[in-house]
Structure formats: C-alpha cells, structure tokens
Amino acid sequence: MDKIYEQTMLFDFYGELLTEHQRSVYEDAVYRDMSLGEIAEERGISRQGVHDLIKRCDRILQDYESKLHLVERFARAKKTVAEIERLTLCAERPEETGAEAGEKADGMELRKMQESLQAVRRLSHELLKEL
C-alpha cells in the first residue's frame, strides 16, 4: 500500500483516537503536505519534535489497525462491492458479455444470469458477515 494512502486510511479510521495535538500535527503533515520545518515554525517546536510526533502517530495508528483490522475489512468490503457491481452489470446487459446484437437470451444466457445472481447473493452474505 502506498505510504500516503495508508496514512490517510489509518487516520480516517483511527484519527479520532489521537490527542487533539497529535491529530492536528498529523493532519498538517499528511493532509496539508506541510514540511516538518513549516509545522515546527507554526507550532513553535523543533523539526525533530515534529518528526518524532509524526512517527509516534504512525506507530499508534498501525497498532490500532493490527488489533482492530478496520482498514483491512473496509478494503475487502470495497473489493466485494466492486465484484457485485461487475456481476450485476453482466446480468443487466448480456450484450456486454459477448452475446450477438439482437440475439435473445437463450437457455445459456439465462443460466449465466442465474449464476451471476447466485454469486451476488453469496457475495452479499459474505459482505454482511464482515460488517
């Protein structure tokens, strides 16, 4: 996972668990893309202090994820929803699955649609278990 993406996802899920000061400095670094020097000057602390605080926040957020797995579960749910969308698109538009133009849905197309709908049901149940 890209470091910035990972930091933003972790912060989105667990940022409220940081102190106000930690949250504010971390937002400046990750969301506002401010340099350590800019943050240090604005807050009246050293660059090293800012660096240490950001590293500490990274560790705290990673620790929450290692215990709660919310970001991981979210990523799986997002992938499942994308698969459901793909399957329902195939069921709604059989012409996009390779059927000839003007061809009526025959037994084979109907079977494909039924299989897609069964897969959607299965994925939906898996998704509900995750939540």
mmCIF file of the C-alpha atoms, coordinates in Angstrom:
data_MODEL
# 
_entry.id   MODEL 
# 
loop_
_atom_site.group_PDB 
_atom_site.id 
_atom_site.type_symbol 
_atom_site.label_atom_id 
_atom_site.label_alt_id 
_atom_site.label_comp_id 
_atom_site.label_asym_id 
_atom_site.label_entity_id 
_atom_site.label_seq_id 
_atom_site.pdbx_PDB_ins_code 
_atom_site.Cartn_x 
_atom_site.Cartn_y 
_atom_site.Cartn_z 
_atom_site.occupancy 
_atom_site.B_iso_or_equiv 
_atom_site.pdbx_formal_charge 
_atom_site.auth_seq_id 
_atom_site.auth_comp_id 
_atom_site.auth_asym_id 
_atom_site.auth_atom_id 
_atom_site.pdbx_PDB_model_num 
ATOM 1   C CA . MET A 1 1   ? 0.000   0.000   0.000   1.00 0.00 ? 1   MET A CA 1 
ATOM 2   C CA . ASP A 1 2   ? 1.276   3.468   -0.888  1.00 0.00 ? 2   ASP A CA 1 
ATOM 3   C CA . LYS A 1 3   ? 2.553   5.173   2.288   1.00 0.00 ? 3   LYS A CA 1 
ATOM 4   C CA . ILE A 1 4   ? 0.445   8.334   1.928   1.00 0.00 ? 4   ILE A CA 1 
ATOM 5   C CA . TYR A 1 5   ? -2.679  6.301   1.078   1.00 0.00 ? 5   TYR A CA 1 
ATOM 6   C CA . GLU A 1 6   ? -2.022  4.042   4.057   1.00 0.00 ? 6   GLU A CA 1 
ATOM 7   C CA . GLN A 1 7   ? -1.519  7.021   6.371   1.00 0.00 ? 7   GLN A CA 1 
ATOM 8   C CA . THR A 1 8   ? -4.729  8.694   5.216   1.00 0.00 ? 8   THR A CA 1 
ATOM 9   C CA . MET A 1 9   ? -6.761  5.490   5.532   1.00 0.00 ? 9   MET A CA 1 
ATOM 10  C CA . LEU A 1 10  ? -5.417  4.804   9.018   1.00 0.00 ? 10  LEU A CA 1 
ATOM 11  C CA . PHE A 1 11  ? -6.048  8.403   10.024  1.00 0.00 ? 11  PHE A CA 1 
ATOM 12  C CA . ASP A 1 12  ? -9.597  8.315   8.598   1.00 0.00 ? 12  ASP A CA 1 
ATOM 13  C CA . PHE A 1 13  ? -10.416 5.258   10.659  1.00 0.00 ? 13  PHE A CA 1 
ATOM 14  C CA . TYR A 1 14  ? -8.483  5.916   13.864  1.00 0.00 ? 14  TYR A CA 1 
ATOM 15  C CA . GLY A 1 15  ? -7.574  9.616   13.876  1.00 0.00 ? 15  GLY A CA 1 
ATOM 16  C CA . GLU A 1 16  ? -10.196 10.485  16.454  1.00 0.00 ? 16  GLU A CA 1 
ATOM 17  C CA . LEU A 1 17  ? -8.335  8.272   18.914  1.00 0.00 ? 17  LEU A CA 1 
ATOM 18  C CA . LEU A 1 18  ? -5.284  10.548  18.810  1.00 0.00 ? 18  LEU A CA 1 
ATOM 19  C CA . THR A 1 19  ? -4.990  13.570  21.091  1.00 0.00 ? 19  THR A CA 1 
ATOM 20  C CA . GLU A 1 20  ? -6.020  16.916  19.626  1.00 0.00 ? 20  GLU A CA 1 
ATOM 21  C CA . HIS A 1 21  ? -2.359  17.980  19.342  1.00 0.00 ? 21  HIS A CA 1 
ATOM 22  C CA . GLN A 1 22  ? -1.326  14.717  17.635  1.00 0.00 ? 22  GLN A CA 1 
ATOM 23  C CA . ARG A 1 23  ? -4.302  14.882  15.284  1.00 0.00 ? 23  ARG A CA 1 
ATOM 24  C CA . SER A 1 24  ? -3.601  18.485  14.332  1.00 0.00 ? 24  SER A CA 1 
ATOM 25  C CA . VAL A 1 25  ? 0.114   17.950  13.597  1.00 0.00 ? 25  VAL A CA 1 
ATOM 26  C CA . TYR A 1 26  ? -0.595  14.713  11.711  1.00 0.00 ? 26  TYR A CA 1 
ATOM 27  C CA . GLU A 1 27  ? -3.232  16.455  9.561   1.00 0.00 ? 27  GLU A CA 1 
ATOM 28  C CA . ASP A 1 28  ? -0.740  19.194  8.729   1.00 0.00 ? 28  ASP A CA 1 
ATOM 29  C CA . ALA A 1 29  ? 1.853   16.641  7.636   1.00 0.00 ? 29  ALA A CA 1 
ATOM 30  C CA . VAL A 1 30  ? -0.345  14.135  5.807   1.00 0.00 ? 30  VAL A CA 1 
ATOM 31  C CA . TYR A 1 31  ? -3.355  16.088  4.514   1.00 0.00 ? 31  TYR A CA 1 
ATOM 32  C CA . ARG A 1 32  ? -1.890  19.555  4.081   1.00 0.00 ? 32  ARG A CA 1 
ATOM 33  C CA . ASP A 1 33  ? 1.502   18.197  2.957   1.00 0.00 ? 33  ASP A CA 1 
ATOM 34  C CA . MET A 1 34  ? 3.326   20.728  5.121   1.00 0.00 ? 34  MET A CA 1 
ATOM 35  C CA . SER A 1 35  ? 7.052   20.247  5.689   1.00 0.00 ? 35  SER A CA 1 
ATOM 36  C CA . LEU A 1 36  ? 8.480   19.476  9.106   1.00 0.00 ? 36  LEU A CA 1 
ATOM 37  C CA . GLY A 1 37  ? 10.001  22.959  9.158   1.00 0.00 ? 37  GLY A CA 1 
ATOM 38  C CA . GLU A 1 38  ? 6.671   24.641  8.360   1.00 0.00 ? 38  GLU A CA 1 
ATOM 39  C CA . ILE A 1 39  ? 4.857   22.705  11.066  1.00 0.00 ? 39  ILE A CA 1 
ATOM 40  C CA . ALA A 1 40  ? 7.655   23.333  13.587  1.00 0.00 ? 40  ALA A CA 1 
ATOM 41  C CA . GLU A 1 41  ? 7.670   27.069  12.882  1.00 0.00 ? 41  GLU A CA 1 
ATOM 42  C CA . GLU A 1 42  ? 3.878   27.320  13.087  1.00 0.00 ? 42  GLU A CA 1 
ATOM 43  C CA . ARG A 1 43  ? 3.755   25.409  16.388  1.00 0.00 ? 43  ARG A CA 1 
ATOM 44  C CA . GLY A 1 44  ? 6.916   26.757  17.986  1.00 0.00 ? 44  GLY A CA 1 
ATOM 45  C CA . ILE A 1 45  ? 8.554   23.345  18.352  1.00 0.00 ? 45  ILE A CA 1 
ATOM 46  C CA . SER A 1 46  ? 11.628  21.757  16.792  1.00 0.00 ? 46  SER A CA 1 
ATOM 47  C CA . ARG A 1 47  ? 11.666  19.916  13.465  1.00 0.00 ? 47  ARG A CA 1 
ATOM 48  C CA . GLN A 1 48  ? 12.865  16.853  15.376  1.00 0.00 ? 48  GLN A CA 1 
ATOM 49  C CA . GLY A 1 49  ? 9.896   17.156  17.712  1.00 0.00 ? 49  GLY A CA 1 
ATOM 50  C CA . VAL A 1 50  ? 7.517   17.239  14.740  1.00 0.00 ? 50  VAL A CA 1 
ATOM 51  C CA . HIS A 1 51  ? 9.276   14.269  13.150  1.00 0.00 ? 51  HIS A CA 1 
ATOM 52  C CA . ASP A 1 52  ? 9.089   12.251  16.366  1.00 0.00 ? 52  ASP A CA 1 
ATOM 53  C CA . LEU A 1 53  ? 5.416   13.104  16.844  1.00 0.00 ? 53  LEU A CA 1 
ATOM 54  C CA . ILE A 1 54  ? 4.523   12.009  13.305  1.00 0.00 ? 54  ILE A CA 1 
ATOM 55  C CA . LYS A 1 55  ? 6.439   8.742   13.736  1.00 0.00 ? 55  LYS A CA 1 
ATOM 56  C CA . ARG A 1 56  ? 4.701   8.152   17.073  1.00 0.00 ? 56  ARG A CA 1 
ATOM 57  C CA . CYS A 1 57  ? 1.304   8.778   15.471  1.00 0.00 ? 57  CYS A CA 1 
ATOM 58  C CA . ASP A 1 58  ? 2.175   6.347   12.656  1.00 0.00 ? 58  ASP A CA 1 
ATOM 59  C CA . ARG A 1 59  ? 3.000   3.676   15.240  1.00 0.00 ? 59  ARG A CA 1 
ATOM 60  C CA . ILE A 1 60  ? -0.177  4.370   17.226  1.00 0.00 ? 60  ILE A CA 1 
ATOM 61  C CA . LEU A 1 61  ? -2.379  4.172   14.129  1.00 0.00 ? 61  LEU A CA 1 
ATOM 62  C CA . GLN A 1 62  ? -0.630  0.996   12.933  1.00 0.00 ? 62  GLN A CA 1 
ATOM 63  C CA . ASP A 1 63  ? -1.129  -0.528  16.368  1.00 0.00 ? 63  ASP A CA 1 
ATOM 64  C CA . TYR A 1 64  ? -4.871  0.187   16.249  1.00 0.00 ? 64  TYR A CA 1 
ATOM 65  C CA . GLU A 1 65  ? -5.063  -1.436  12.801  1.00 0.00 ? 65  GLU A CA 1 
ATOM 66  C CA . SER A 1 66  ? -3.128  -4.501  13.936  1.00 0.00 ? 66  SER A CA 1 
ATOM 67  C CA . LYS A 1 67  ? -5.676  -5.000  16.704  1.00 0.00 ? 67  LYS A CA 1 
ATOM 68  C CA . LEU A 1 68  ? -8.923  -3.929  15.031  1.00 0.00 ? 68  LEU A CA 1 
ATOM 69  C CA . HIS A 1 69  ? -8.322  -4.548  11.293  1.00 0.00 ? 69  HIS A CA 1 
ATOM 70  C CA . LEU A 1 70  ? -10.908 -1.946  10.243  1.00 0.00 ? 70  LEU A CA 1 
ATOM 71  C CA . VAL A 1 71  ? -8.961  -0.722  7.204   1.00 0.00 ? 71  VAL A CA 1 
ATOM 72  C CA . GLU A 1 72  ? -8.342  -4.300  6.077   1.00 0.00 ? 72  GLU A CA 1 
ATOM 73  C CA . ARG A 1 73  ? -12.042 -5.156  6.448   1.00 0.00 ? 73  ARG A CA 1 
ATOM 74  C CA . PHE A 1 74  ? -13.008 -1.987  4.588   1.00 0.00 ? 74  PHE A CA 1 
ATOM 75  C CA . ALA A 1 75  ? -10.690 -2.906  1.689   1.00 0.00 ? 75  ALA A CA 1 
ATOM 76  C CA . ARG A 1 76  ? -12.221 -6.397  1.475   1.00 0.00 ? 76  ARG A CA 1 
ATOM 77  C CA . ALA A 1 77  ? -15.743 -4.962  1.552   1.00 0.00 ? 77  ALA A CA 1 
ATOM 78  C CA . LYS A 1 78  ? -14.846 -2.472  -1.180  1.00 0.00 ? 78  LYS A CA 1 
ATOM 79  C CA . LYS A 1 79  ? -13.474 -5.293  -3.346  1.00 0.00 ? 79  LYS A CA 1 
ATOM 80  C CA . THR A 1 80  ? -16.630 -7.352  -2.766  1.00 0.00 ? 80  THR A CA 1 
ATOM 81  C CA . VAL A 1 81  ? -18.876 -4.443  -3.759  1.00 0.00 ? 81  VAL A CA 1 
ATOM 82  C CA . ALA A 1 82  ? -16.852 -3.970  -6.960  1.00 0.00 ? 82  ALA A CA 1 
ATOM 83  C CA . GLU A 1 83  ? -17.356 -7.657  -7.774  1.00 0.00 ? 83  GLU A CA 1 
ATOM 84  C CA . ILE A 1 84  ? -21.102 -7.348  -7.107  1.00 0.00 ? 84  ILE A CA 1 
ATOM 85  C CA . GLU A 1 85  ? -21.242 -4.364  -9.462  1.00 0.00 ? 85  GLU A CA 1 
ATOM 86  C CA . ARG A 1 86  ? -19.414 -6.344  -12.150 1.00 0.00 ? 86  ARG A CA 1 
ATOM 87  C CA . LEU A 1 87  ? -21.747 -9.308  -11.801 1.00 0.00 ? 87  LEU A CA 1 
ATOM 88  C CA . THR A 1 88  ? -24.910 -7.215  -11.833 1.00 0.00 ? 88  THR A CA 1 
ATOM 89  C CA . LEU A 1 89  ? -23.707 -5.297  -14.878 1.00 0.00 ? 89  LEU A CA 1 
ATOM 90  C CA . CYS A 1 90  ? -23.264 -8.618  -16.699 1.00 0.00 ? 90  CYS A CA 1 
ATOM 91  C CA . ALA A 1 91  ? -26.746 -9.714  -15.642 1.00 0.00 ? 91  ALA A CA 1 
ATOM 92  C CA . GLU A 1 92  ? -28.336 -6.409  -16.695 1.00 0.00 ? 92  GLU A CA 1 
ATOM 93  C CA . ARG A 1 93  ? -26.503 -6.127  -20.022 1.00 0.00 ? 93  ARG A CA 1 
ATOM 94  C CA . PRO A 1 94  ? -25.887 -9.553  -21.521 1.00 0.00 ? 94  PRO A CA 1 
ATOM 95  C CA . GLU A 1 95  ? -24.778 -7.905  -24.753 1.00 0.00 ? 95  GLU A CA 1 
ATOM 96  C CA . GLU A 1 96  ? -21.664 -6.706  -22.923 1.00 0.00 ? 96  GLU A CA 1 
ATOM 97  C CA . THR A 1 97  ? -20.753 -10.284 -22.091 1.00 0.00 ? 97  THR A CA 1 
ATOM 98  C CA . GLY A 1 98  ? -20.380 -11.273 -25.742 1.00 0.00 ? 98  GLY A CA 1 
ATOM 99  C CA . ALA A 1 99  ? -23.949 -12.008 -26.854 1.00 0.00 ? 99  ALA A CA 1 
ATOM 100 C CA . GLU A 1 100 ? -24.603 -11.149 -30.501 1.00 0.00 ? 100 GLU A CA 1 
ATOM 101 C CA . ALA A 1 101 ? -26.601 -7.981  -31.187 1.00 0.00 ? 101 ALA A CA 1 
ATOM 102 C CA . GLY A 1 102 ? -30.307 -8.717  -31.389 1.00 0.00 ? 102 GLY A CA 1 
ATOM 103 C CA . GLU A 1 103 ? -29.845 -12.216 -30.009 1.00 0.00 ? 103 GLU A CA 1 
ATOM 104 C CA . LYS A 1 104 ? -32.496 -13.144 -27.474 1.00 0.00 ? 104 LYS A CA 1 
ATOM 105 C CA . ALA A 1 105 ? -31.445 -14.547 -24.135 1.00 0.00 ? 105 ALA A CA 1 
ATOM 106 C CA . ASP A 1 106 ? -31.491 -18.287 -24.686 1.00 0.00 ? 106 ASP A CA 1 
ATOM 107 C CA . GLY A 1 107 ? -31.073 -21.020 -22.088 1.00 0.00 ? 107 GLY A CA 1 
ATOM 108 C CA . MET A 1 108 ? -27.332 -20.429 -21.884 1.00 0.00 ? 108 MET A CA 1 
ATOM 109 C CA . GLU A 1 109 ? -27.700 -16.678 -21.299 1.00 0.00 ? 109 GLU A CA 1 
ATOM 110 C CA . LEU A 1 110 ? -30.387 -17.321 -18.714 1.00 0.00 ? 110 LEU A CA 1 
ATOM 111 C CA . ARG A 1 111 ? -28.080 -19.781 -16.942 1.00 0.00 ? 111 ARG A CA 1 
ATOM 112 C CA . LYS A 1 112 ? -25.254 -17.201 -16.937 1.00 0.00 ? 112 LYS A CA 1 
ATOM 113 C CA . MET A 1 113 ? -27.587 -14.621 -15.449 1.00 0.00 ? 113 MET A CA 1 
ATOM 114 C CA . GLN A 1 114 ? -28.744 -17.036 -12.768 1.00 0.00 ? 114 GLN A CA 1 
ATOM 115 C CA . GLU A 1 115 ? -25.130 -17.891 -11.903 1.00 0.00 ? 115 GLU A CA 1 
ATOM 116 C CA . SER A 1 116 ? -24.312 -14.186 -11.653 1.00 0.00 ? 116 SER A CA 1 
ATOM 117 C CA . LEU A 1 117 ? -27.261 -13.596 -9.361  1.00 0.00 ? 117 LEU A CA 1 
ATOM 118 C CA . GLN A 1 118 ? -26.260 -16.548 -7.166  1.00 0.00 ? 118 GLN A CA 1 
ATOM 119 C CA . ALA A 1 119 ? -22.740 -15.109 -6.961  1.00 0.00 ? 119 ALA A CA 1 
ATOM 120 C CA . VAL A 1 120 ? -24.189 -11.724 -5.996  1.00 0.00 ? 120 VAL A CA 1 
ATOM 121 C CA . ARG A 1 121 ? -26.220 -13.359 -3.231  1.00 0.00 ? 121 ARG A CA 1 
ATOM 122 C CA . ARG A 1 122 ? -23.149 -15.221 -1.972  1.00 0.00 ? 122 ARG A CA 1 
ATOM 123 C CA . LEU A 1 123 ? -21.018 -12.059 -2.018  1.00 0.00 ? 123 LEU A CA 1 
ATOM 124 C CA . SER A 1 124 ? -23.770 -10.096 -0.285  1.00 0.00 ? 124 SER A CA 1 
ATOM 125 C CA . HIS A 1 125 ? -23.870 -12.646 2.525   1.00 0.00 ? 125 HIS A CA 1 
ATOM 126 C CA . GLU A 1 126 ? -20.078 -12.513 2.868   1.00 0.00 ? 126 GLU A CA 1 
ATOM 127 C CA . LEU A 1 127 ? -20.226 -8.733  2.990   1.00 0.00 ? 127 LEU A CA 1 
ATOM 128 C CA . LEU A 1 128 ? -22.872 -8.785  5.709   1.00 0.00 ? 128 LEU A CA 1 
ATOM 129 C CA . LYS A 1 129 ? -20.728 -11.164 7.775   1.00 0.00 ? 129 LYS A CA 1 
ATOM 130 C CA . GLU A 1 130 ? -17.834 -8.679  7.522   1.00 0.00 ? 130 GLU A CA 1 
ATOM 131 C CA . LEU A 1 131 ? -19.992 -5.897  8.886   1.00 0.00 ? 131 LEU A CA 1 
# 
